[in-house]
Amino acid sequence: MTAKVHARKGQALLETLLAAVVLTCAFLALFRLSHLLTGKILAEHAAMRVARARAVGLNDFMCLKAARVATIPVAGRRLWPPDDGLDEPFDHQMERSRSRIYMATPNGAVARGVLDYEGWGRLQVDAGNGTDSEVRLGNEWFSVEGKASLEHNSDYYMYNAGL
């Protein structure tokens, strides 16, 4: 009789272990899926920012910077300025001010000296001709693409309109 009770205790332990493994895998899969969807939403947002930048007549470098700033939440670890090692909460005000300075930089070397993230190296931007733009971003787990289009009206107000 005691052998059957002991066997049942082992069975319960095994069932609990299997259930914990299945639930953990399901949780991790949902976590990855949420990360993928966040990347897709931000890729669409970045594509719209690029299309807007191109539609108002900005050059390719400005379009690239607009896409980079739009993808900061999924850009990974910040490379510059380096983490000082302090366990302080993330400073959103510093990030906002550096993003504004970053957008005003004249070239890539100066821009990297203001703000840089590890995921920005994998970011691909196709600014198009002002009507269509594409942004592709990814990491070791996923790759997503965002597309947007706007009318190109910069010729009407950025240049001499026959006055």
GIQUICOR-V179043 format. One record per residue. N is the residue number from 0. RES is the residue in three letters. SS is DSSP state (H for helix, E for strand, C for the rest). Layout:
[[N RES SS] [N RES SS]]
This chain:
[[0 MET C] [1 THR H] [2 ALA H] [3 LYS H] [4 VAL H] [5 HIS H] [6 ALA H] [7 ARG H] [8 LYS H] [9 GLY H] [10 GLN H] [11 ALA H] [12 LEU H] [13 LEU H] [14 GLU H] [15 THR H] [16 LEU H] [17 LEU H] [18 ALA H] [19 ALA H] [20 VAL H] [21 VAL H] [22 LEU H] [23 THR H] [24 CYS H] [25 ALA H] [26 PHE H] [27 LEU H] [28 ALA H] [29 LEU H] [30 PHE H] [31 ARG H] [32 LEU H] [33 SER H] [34 HIS H] [35 LEU H] [36 LEU H] [37 THR H] [38 GLY H] [39 LYS H] [40 ILE H] [41 LEU H] [42 ALA H] [43 GLU H] [44 HIS H] [45 ALA H] [46 ALA H] [47 MET H] [48 ARG H] [49 VAL H] [50 ALA H] [51 ARG H] [52 ALA H] [53 ARG H] [54 ALA H] [55 VAL C] [56 GLY C] [57 LEU C] [58 ASN C] [59 ASP H] [60 PHE H] [61 MET H] [62 CYS H] [63 LEU H] [64 LYS H] [65 ALA H] [66 ALA H] [67 ARG H] [68 VAL H] [69 ALA H] [70 THR C] [71 ILE H] [72 PRO H] [73 VAL H] [74 ALA C] [75 GLY C] [76 ARG C] [77 ARG E] [78 LEU E] [79 TRP E] [80 PRO C] [81 PRO C] [82 ASP C] [83 ASP C] [84 GLY C] [85 LEU C] [86 ASP C] [87 GLU C] [88 PRO C] [89 PHE C] [90 ASP C] [91 HIS H] [92 GLN H] [93 MET H] [94 GLU H] [95 ARG H] [96 SER H] [97 ARG H] [98 SER H] [99 ARG H] [100 ILE H] [101 TYR H] [102 MET H] [103 ALA C] [104 THR C] [105 PRO C] [106 ASN C] [107 GLY H] [108 ALA H] [109 VAL H] [110 ALA H] [111 ARG H] [112 GLY H] [113 VAL H] [114 LEU C] [115 ASP E] [116 TYR E] [117 GLU H] [118 GLY H] [119 TRP H] [120 GLY H] [121 ARG H] [122 LEU C] [123 GLN E] [124 VAL E] [125 ASP E] [126 ALA C] [127 GLY C] [128 ASN C] [129 GLY C] [130 THR C] [131 ASP E] [132 SER E] [133 GLU E] [134 VAL E] [135 ARG E] [136 LEU E] [137 GLY E] [138 ASN C] [139 GLU C] [140 TRP C] [141 PHE C] [142 SER E] [143 VAL E] [144 GLU E] [145 GLY E] [146 LYS E] [147 ALA E] [148 SER E] [149 LEU C] [150 GLU C] [151 HIS C] [152 ASN C] [153 SER H] [154 ASP H] [155 TYR H] [156 TYR H] [157 MET C] [158 TYR C] [159 ASN C] [160 ALA C] [161 GLY C] [162 LEU C]]
